[in-house]
């Protein structure tokens, strides 16, 4: 099966990024670049997420977010929601976080 996902872009606020919380998530279920884009897009869709960078080879996602607007469980839920297309299932686990 081939999936095509258009990656979304979100403007970066450098000052907010510098002061943001960071979560590193291990994500299972990503098999290709389109899967990585699907997970990234879902995270970027959350209002408090400033940036999300996926390392597909390591199955890791680094998420910069504002802890006042986004909670950790919302990040984990967004990853799971990215797989609700009937063909994919993604699961995230926290590896590291800094506030």
Secondary structure, DSSP 8 states (H G I E B T S, - for coil): -------------HHHHHT-EEEEEEEES--SHHHHHHHHHHHHTSTTEEEEEEETTTTEEEEEE-TTT--HHHHHHHHHHHTTTTT---EEEEEEEE-
